[in-house]
Amino acid sequence: MALTGRTALLAALGSLPVGIWEPSWTGILAVNAPLAVACACDFALAAPVRRLGLTRSGDTSARLGEAADVTLTVTNPSGRPLRAHIRDAWPPSSWQPGTEVNASRHRLTVPAGERRRLTTRLRPTRRGDRQADRVTIRSYGPLGLFTRQGTHKVPGTVRVLPPFTSRKHLPSKLARLRELDGRTSVLTRGEGTEFDSLREYVPGDDTRSIDWRATARQTSVAVRTWRPERDRHILLVLDTGRTSAGRVGDAPRLDASMDAALLLAALASRAGDRVDLLAYDRGVRALVQGRTANDLLPSLVGAMATLEPELVETNARGLTATALRTAPRRSLIVLLTSLDAAPIEEGLLPVLPQLTQRHTVLLASVADPHIARMATARGNTEAIYEAAAAAQAQTERHRTAEQLRRHGVTVVDATPDDLAPALADAYLALKAAGRL
C-alpha cells in the first residue's frame, strides 16, 4: 500500500541509515536534519494564531435547562490557510456533566483572508451569569508535524434565568380569576368589594345580595354581583438568608420560592394588581418596583437570575423595616421564607405586629417531601426511628404555622411541586373574600 502525506514522510525519515550511534552533535544533526527541516517548513506554513480576529454573537440569555447557542467568528487575516483545533472554554456549570469535552472543542479550516463561524451549544445547570473563560487555538501546518498554539480572551456572558416551571398552572388560575371577576357565566355570590352588575335571582343565592330597589322596578328579583377589587399592591419578599440554601430534592429552597413568586406575579398582574419584589437577608439583594404588566415578568426573571442564598441569618428587623418602606400603603405582603421554629420565633414573631397591623400578610414556605415519606416508613427499627423523627419535625412545623395564624398571617406550607399553585390559590381566596 502506498503511503502519502505525513505518514510517508515519517516512514522515510525513520528508514534513514544511522549506522553505529555515536553521542556526538554531528551525528545527531546529520540524522535529524531532514526531520528538523520538515518541522521548520510545517511550522512556517501554519497560520499564525496571535493575529486571528475573534468575535462573539448569539444567545445572551436562556432559561435554566434550555440550550444557548454561542457563535464564535474566526477571521484569518494572514496569507496562509488556518487548520486548527479550537477550545471555547466556559465554566463547568455551563454544560451537562460529561458533555463539556465534545461541546467545547471544534475543528475548523479558514482559508487565507476569510472568516468562518463555529457554534458552541451551552446547556447550563445553574442560574446566574456564565462568563466565557478563553479561546485556545492550536494551528497545524499542512503535514501536522508542528503546531502554533495561543490563547485569546473573548468576553461573553450568558445569563441563565429561572425556568418558571409553574407556568403550566397559569391557565387554570386565570380561569378561576375570570370567575371571580364575573366575566364568565359562573359568578361568585356576595364576594369581593366592588359592585359589578345586577342579574336575576337564582335559588341558592345569598339573600343579602338582593337589591330591593332594583327588584321594585322590575317583575323579577334582582341580586347584586361583586368582583374583587383591582389595582391592589402586592409585595413579594424573598428571604435569601441561610434557610433558603437548604436543598429540597435537586435544588435549593430559594429556587422553589422564586418559581412560586413568578406564578403569583403573573396571576396578580393579569388581575390588575401592582406587584413589586424585594429580596433580602442582611441587606437588599434585589428590588423591582413600578413595572407595568408587560415589563413585570422580564424584570422579575432578570432580577432573580443572579440571586444566590447567603449563608447568614436573615435580619428580621431590617427585612420588616425595608418592607414597610417599600409598601407604605396597605398591601398584601407575601413572605417566601422558612417555617423553621428558631428563625420564626426568635426573628419574625417579635416584629410581625408591625406588618400585620398595616398589611395583609401571607407566608409561603417550602416543605421537604422526604419528611412526609419518612413519617410513613415502617418495617424495621431504623424506619420506625425515622418515622418518629419526621413526626416530631412535622409537629414542630405545624405549631410554628399555628403561631403565625394566631397573628393573622395566612400560611401556605407545601412541597416544591405544589407550592406555586397553592400560593396562587391562597391569593385568589384572599381576593374572593375581599381581604385585598
C-alpha positions in Angstrom: 0.0 0.0 0.0 1.4 3.4 -0.9 2.0 5.9 1.9 1.2 9.5 1.4 1.5 12.8 3.2 2.8 12.9 6.8 2.8 9.0 7.1 5.1 8.6 4.1 7.4 11.4 5.3 7.8 9.9 8.8 8.3 6.4 7.3 11.1 7.8 5.0 12.7 9.6 7.9 12.5 6.5 10.1 14.3 4.4 7.4 17.4 6.5 7.2 20.6 4.5 8.0 22.1 5.7 11.2 25.0 3.2 11.4 26.7 2.9 14.8 25.3 5.5 17.1 27.8 7.9 18.5 26.8 10.5 21.0 28.1 13.4 19.0 26.3 16.6 18.0 27.5 16.0 14.4 25.8 12.6 14.3 22.6 13.9 15.9 22.3 16.7 13.4 23.1 14.5 10.5 20.3 12.0 11.4 17.7 14.5 12.4 18.3 17.3 9.9 15.6 16.1 7.4 13.1 15.9 10.2 14.1 19.3 11.5 13.7 20.8 8.0 10.3 19.2 7.7 9.2 20.6 11.1 10.5 24.0 10.2 8.7 24.1 6.9 5.5 22.8 8.6 5.8 25.5 11.3 6.4 28.2 8.7 3.3 27.1 6.8 1.0 27.0 9.9 -1.2 30.1 10.1 -0.2 32.5 13.0 -2.5 32.4 16.0 -1.9 35.8 17.5 -3.2 37.7 14.5 -6.5 35.9 14.3 -9.6 38.0 14.9 -12.3 36.6 17.2 -15.8 38.0 17.9 -18.8 36.6 19.7 -22.5 36.7 18.9 -25.6 34.5 19.5 -27.7 33.9 22.6 -27.1 36.1 25.6 -29.8 34.5 27.9 -31.5 31.2 28.3 -33.8 29.6 30.9 -32.3 27.0 33.2 -32.5 23.6 31.5 -32.6 25.1 27.9 -29.8 25.3 25.4 -28.0 28.5 24.4 -26.0 28.7 21.2 -23.0 31.0 21.3 -21.3 31.8 17.9 -17.6 32.5 17.6 -16.5 34.2 14.4 -12.8 33.5 13.5 -11.2 35.8 11.0 -7.9 34.8 9.3 -6.1 37.9 8.1 -2.8 36.0 7.1 -1.9 34.7 3.8 -1.8 31.1 5.0 -4.9 28.9 5.5 -5.8 28.1 9.1 -6.1 24.5 10.0 -7.0 24.5 13.7 -8.4 22.7 16.8 -10.3 25.3 18.9 -11.4 25.0 22.5 -14.1 27.5 23.6 -13.9 27.4 27.4 -16.8 28.2 29.7 -17.4 27.4 33.4 -18.2 23.8 34.2 -21.8 24.7 35.1 -22.4 25.7 31.5 -22.7 22.1 30.4 -24.4 18.9 31.4 -22.0 16.6 33.3 -19.8 14.6 30.9 -20.6 16.7 27.8 -18.0 19.5 28.1 -15.2 17.9 26.1 -17.4 17.2 23.0 -19.3 20.5 23.2 -16.4 22.9 23.7 -13.9 21.5 21.1 -14.1 22.2 17.4 -12.1 21.6 14.2 -12.0 24.5 11.8 -10.4 25.4 8.5 -10.3 29.1 7.4 -8.9 30.0 4.0 -6.4 32.9 3.9 -8.2 36.3 4.2 -11.6 34.7 5.1 -13.7 34.1 8.1 -15.7 31.2 9.5 -18.2 30.7 12.3 -18.5 28.0 14.8 -21.2 27.4 17.3 -20.8 26.2 20.9 -24.0 24.9 22.5 -24.3 25.6 26.2 -26.8 23.8 28.4 -26.3 25.5 31.9 -27.1 23.6 35.1 -27.2 26.6 37.4 -28.8 30.1 37.4 -26.8 33.2 37.1 -24.2 34.7 34.7 -22.0 32.3 32.9 -18.8 34.1 31.8 -16.7 32.9 28.9 -13.2 32.0 30.0 -10.8 31.9 27.0 -10.4 30.5 23.5 -7.4 28.3 22.9 -6.4 27.7 19.3 -3.9 25.2 18.0 -2.9 25.9 14.4 -1.4 23.0 12.3 0.9 23.0 9.4 0.0 21.0 6.2 1.9 18.0 7.4 0.7 18.2 11.0 4.2 17.8 12.4 4.4 21.2 14.1 1.8 23.5 15.7 1.4 27.0 16.9 -0.8 27.5 19.9 -2.2 30.6 21.5 -5.0 31.8 23.8 -7.4 34.7 23.2 -9.7 36.4 25.7 -13.0 36.8 24.0 -15.5 38.2 26.5 -19.0 36.8 26.5 -21.9 36.4 29.0 -24.9 34.2 29.0 -27.5 34.9 31.7 -29.2 31.8 32.9 -32.8 32.7 34.0 -35.1 30.8 36.4 -37.1 28.1 34.5 -40.6 29.2 35.6 -41.9 25.6 35.5 -45.1 26.6 37.3 -46.2 28.5 34.2 -48.3 25.4 33.3 -50.6 26.2 36.2 -51.4 29.8 34.9 -54.3 28.9 32.6 -56.3 27.2 35.3 -55.6 30.0 37.8 -56.6 32.6 35.2 -59.9 30.7 34.6 -60.6 30.9 38.4 -59.8 34.6 38.3 -62.3 35.2 35.5 -64.9 33.5 37.6 -64.1 35.9 40.5 -64.2 38.8 38.1 -67.7 37.8 36.8 -66.5 37.5 33.2 -68.0 34.0 32.8 -71.4 32.5 33.5 -70.2 31.3 36.9 -70.5 34.2 39.2 -69.4 34.5 42.8 -72.2 35.5 45.1 -71.7 38.1 47.8 -67.9 38.2 47.5 -65.5 40.9 46.7 -65.9 44.6 47.5 -66.6 46.2 44.2 -70.2 46.2 42.7 -70.2 44.6 39.3 -73.8 44.2 37.9 -77.3 43.1 38.6 -78.8 39.8 37.5 -81.9 37.7 38.1 -82.2 35.8 41.4 -81.3 32.1 41.2 -82.4 29.7 44.1 -79.4 29.3 46.3 -78.2 32.9 46.0 -77.3 34.7 49.3 -80.4 36.7 50.2 -78.2 39.5 51.4 -77.2 40.2 47.8 -80.8 41.1 46.8 -81.2 44.6 45.6 -84.7 45.5 46.8 -84.8 48.9 44.9 -84.0 47.2 41.6 -86.5 44.4 42.4 -89.2 47.0 43.0 -88.6 48.5 39.5 -89.0 45.1 37.7 -91.1 42.0 37.8 -88.3 39.7 39.0 -86.0 39.6 42.0 -82.6 41.2 41.2 -79.3 40.4 43.0 -76.1 42.3 43.0 -72.9 40.6 41.8 -69.5 41.6 43.0 -66.0 41.5 41.7 -62.7 41.6 43.5 -61.0 45.0 43.8 -58.3 45.9 41.3 -55.1 48.0 41.5 -54.1 46.5 44.8 -50.4 46.5 45.8 -48.6 43.2 46.3 -45.0 43.0 47.7 -43.2 39.7 47.2 -40.4 39.3 49.8 -37.8 36.6 49.1 -35.8 35.6 52.1 -32.3 34.9 50.7 -30.7 34.0 54.1 -29.2 30.7 55.1 -32.5 28.8 55.4 -33.1 29.4 51.6 -29.9 27.5 50.9 -31.3 24.1 52.1 -31.7 21.7 49.3 -35.0 20.0 48.7 -34.5 17.4 46.0 -32.1 18.7 43.4 -32.5 22.5 44.0 -32.2 24.9 46.9 -35.4 26.2 48.6 -34.8 29.6 47.1 -35.4 28.3 43.6 -38.9 26.9 44.6 -39.7 30.2 46.2 -38.8 32.0 43.0 -41.0 29.8 40.9 -43.9 30.4 43.2 -43.3 34.1 43.2 -43.3 34.2 39.4 -46.6 32.4 39.1 -48.2 34.7 41.7 -46.8 37.8 39.9 -48.1 36.6 36.5 -51.6 36.0 38.0 -51.8 39.2 40.0 -50.7 41.4 37.1 -53.5 39.8 35.0 -55.9 40.7 37.8 -54.9 44.3 37.6 -52.8 44.4 40.7 -49.4 46.1 41.1 -46.5 43.7 42.0 -43.1 44.6 43.5 -40.3 42.3 44.5 -37.8 42.6 47.4 -35.0 40.1 48.1 -33.4 40.5 51.5 -31.2 38.8 54.1 -29.0 41.3 55.8 -29.3 43.8 53.0 -31.3 44.4 49.8 -30.2 41.8 47.2 -32.8 42.8 44.6 -35.6 45.3 44.3 -38.1 45.6 41.4 -40.7 48.4 41.6 -43.1 50.2 39.5 -43.1 47.9 36.5 -46.0 47.7 34.0 -47.8 44.5 33.4 -45.9 43.9 30.2 -42.5 44.6 31.8 -43.1 42.8 35.1 -42.2 39.2 34.4 -39.0 40.0 32.4 -37.9 42.4 35.2 -38.6 39.8 37.9 -36.8 37.0 36.0 -33.8 39.2 35.3 -33.5 40.2 39.0 -33.9 36.7 40.2 -31.3 35.2 37.8 -28.3 36.2 39.8 -29.7 35.7 43.3 -28.0 33.1 45.4 -28.6 32.1 49.0 -26.4 33.9 51.5 -25.1 31.8 54.4 -26.1 34.4 57.0 -29.0 34.7 59.4 -31.7 36.9 58.0 -32.1 40.2 59.8 -35.9 40.1 60.5 -36.0 43.7 61.8 -34.2 45.0 58.8 -36.4 43.0 56.5 -39.6 44.3 58.2 -38.3 47.9 58.1 -37.4 47.7 54.4 -40.8 46.1 53.5 -42.6 48.9 55.3 -40.7 51.5 53.4 -41.3 49.7 50.1 -45.0 49.3 50.8 -46.1 52.5 52.6 -49.8 51.9 51.9 -52.0 48.9 52.7 -50.7 45.9 50.7 -50.5 42.2 50.5 -47.1 41.2 51.7 -46.0 37.7 50.7 -43.1 36.4 52.7 -41.4 33.5 51.0 -39.3 32.1 53.8 -38.8 29.1 56.1 -41.1 27.7 58.7 -38.2 26.6 60.9 -39.1 27.3 64.5 -35.9 29.2 65.6 -35.9 31.8 62.8 -39.6 32.4 63.1 -39.8 32.6 66.9 -36.6 34.5 67.5 -36.6 36.7 64.4 -40.0 37.2 62.7 -42.6 36.9 65.5 -41.3 39.8 67.6 -41.6 42.2 64.7 -44.6 40.6 63.0 -47.2 43.0 64.5 -45.5 45.9 62.6 -46.5 44.2 59.4 -50.0 42.8 60.3 -51.4 46.0 61.8 -51.0 47.8 58.5 -50.9 45.0 55.8 -52.3 41.6 55.0 -49.5 39.1 55.4 -49.2 35.7 53.6 -46.3 33.4 54.4 -45.3 30.7 52.0 -42.7 28.0 52.9 -41.2 25.1 51.0 -41.8 21.7 52.7 -39.5 18.7 52.3 -41.4 15.8 50.7 -38.8 13.4 52.1 -40.1 14.2 55.6 -43.6 13.1 54.6 -42.1 9.9 53.2 -40.1 9.3 56.4 -43.3 9.7 58.5 -45.0 6.8 56.8 -42.0 4.5 57.0 -42.3 1.2 58.8 -40.9 -2.3 58.7 -37.7 -2.2 60.8 -36.3 -0.4 63.8 -34.4 2.2 61.7 -37.6 3.1 59.7 -39.6 3.5 62.9 -37.0 5.9 64.4 -37.0 7.8 61.1 -40.8 8.0 61.3 -40.7 9.3 64.8 -38.2 12.0 63.9 -40.3 13.0 60.9 -43.4 13.2 63.0 -41.6 15.4 65.5 -40.4 17.7 62.8 -44.0 17.9 61.3 -45.5 18.7 64.7 -43.0 21.5 65.3 -43.7 22.9 61.8 -47.5 22.8 62.4 -47.0 24.5 65.8 -45.0 27.3 64.2 -47.6 27.8 61.5 -50.4 28.0 64.1 -48.5 30.7 66.0 -48.4 32.7 62.8 -52.1 32.2 62.1 -52.9 33.5 65.6 -51.2 36.7 64.5 -53.5 36.9 61.5 -51.0 35.5 58.9 -52.2 33.2 56.1 -49.7 30.3 55.9 -49.0 28.2 52.9 -46.8 25.2 53.5 -46.3 22.9 50.5 -43.7 20.8 48.7 -41.7 22.4 45.8 -44.0 21.0 43.1 -47.2 22.2 45.0 -46.0 25.5 46.4 -46.7 27.7 43.4 -50.3 26.5 42.7 -51.0 26.5 46.5 -49.8 30.1 46.8 -51.8 31.2 43.8 -54.9 29.6 45.4 -54.3 31.4 48.6 -54.1 34.7 46.7 -57.4 34.0 44.9 -59.1 33.1 48.2 -58.0 36.4 49.8 -59.2 38.2 46.7 -62.5 36.4 46.7 -63.0 37.2 50.4 -62.4 40.9 49.9 -59.3 41.0 52.0 -57.2 42.7 49.4 
